[in-house]
């Protein structure tokens, strides 16, 4: 009889240990809130706020067209944008022409072809 009670006690300890270990991960899903629950979470300053538009890092196509007009191009329009350059075509006094700008901030002129 004593052997039966020892085995039953050992089985009961194993069952309670198993149940206790499964209850701990389930309890970890609860969140502890200290303070006001209606308050917003703290802002993450590493990310821009929603709706925030960054300025383009390279040459803005409108700026390239304006610079081409300053060089004497009429009806200037951007025809190609690559990672390295922005190509603008338009008309000059000599006829159709093309101008290339570097695709960096400020749009420095690379070459003019008439």
C-alpha positions as a printed Julia matrix, in Angstrom:
114×3 Matrix{Float64}:
  0.0    0.0     0.0
  2.84   2.33    0.86
  4.39   1.72   -2.56
  1.09   2.6    -4.28
  0.83   5.91   -2.37
  4.45   6.78   -3.26
  3.8    6.16   -6.97
  0.55   8.14   -6.86
  2.3   11.04   -5.1
  5.09  11.01   -7.69
  2.53  10.99  -10.53
  0.64  13.89   -8.91
  3.87  15.92   -8.64
  4.7   15.27  -12.29
  1.21  16.33  -13.39
  1.27  19.57  -11.35
  4.77  20.39  -12.63
  3.64  19.87  -16.21
  0.53  21.99  -15.76
  2.51  24.76  -14.06
  5.02  24.9   -16.92
  2.23  25.19  -19.53
  0.44  27.93  -17.6
  3.5   30.22  -17.5
  3.63  30.93  -21.29
 -0.1   31.51  -21.35
  0.22  34.03  -18.52
  2.99  35.84  -20.4
  0.48  37.1   -22.96
 -1.03  39.55  -20.51
  0.34  43.08  -20.55
  0.92  45.09  -17.42
 -0.13  48.71  -17.82
  1.1   51.25  -15.33
 -0.53  54.65  -15.55
 -3.32  55.9   -17.79
 -4.68  53.27  -20.18
 -6.19  55.79  -22.61
 -2.86  57.45  -23.29
 -1.11  56.87  -26.61
  2.06  54.78  -26.68
  5.3   56.77  -26.76
  6.29  58.08  -30.18
  9.0   56.27  -32.12
 11.36  59.06  -33.15
 13.34  56.81  -35.47
 10.54  56.86  -38.06
  8.94  59.89  -39.72
  5.31  60.59  -38.84
  2.65  59.17  -41.18
  1.98  61.37  -44.18
  5.52  62.8   -44.1
  7.08  62.97  -47.54
 10.82  63.06  -47.86
 12.44  65.32  -50.38
 14.01  63.46  -53.27
 17.71  62.89  -52.77
 18.64  63.37  -56.39
 17.93  65.95  -59.04
 14.32  67.11  -59.09
 12.95  66.83  -62.67
 11.23  70.23  -62.4
 14.5   71.85  -61.37
 16.27  70.2   -64.32
 13.64  71.61  -66.7
 13.99  75.07  -65.15
 17.77  74.95  -65.46
 17.49  73.87  -69.11
 15.21  76.85  -69.74
 17.85  79.08  -68.15
 20.38  77.67  -70.64
 18.07  78.72  -73.51
 15.91  75.63  -74.1
 12.27  76.11  -75.04
  9.62  73.48  -74.34
 12.1   71.62  -72.15
 10.95  68.25  -70.85
 12.6   65.39  -69.01
 12.9   62.32  -71.24
 15.07  59.98  -69.16
 16.06  59.58  -65.52
 18.8   57.13  -64.55
 20.58  56.71  -61.23
 23.42  58.88  -62.57
 21.81  61.49  -64.81
 18.65  63.3   -65.88
 18.24  63.96  -69.6
 16.22  66.98  -70.78
 15.24  67.61  -74.39
 13.93  70.83  -75.88
 14.4   73.36  -78.65
 17.15  75.93  -79.02
 17.82  78.57  -81.67
 19.69  75.93  -83.67
 16.93  73.31  -83.48
 16.3   70.33  -81.22
 18.77  69.88  -78.38
 19.49  67.7   -75.42
 21.09  68.43  -72.08
 22.21  66.11  -69.26
 22.28  66.87  -65.55
 23.87  64.84  -62.77
 21.26  63.08  -60.62
 22.47  64.69  -57.39
 21.1   67.55  -55.34
 21.39  70.84  -57.21
 21.36  69.25  -60.7
 24.81  70.27  -61.98
 25.01  70.34  -65.79
 26.99  67.53  -67.4
 26.8   68.27  -71.13
 24.83  70.06  -73.79
 24.25  68.5   -77.2
 22.6   70.51  -79.96
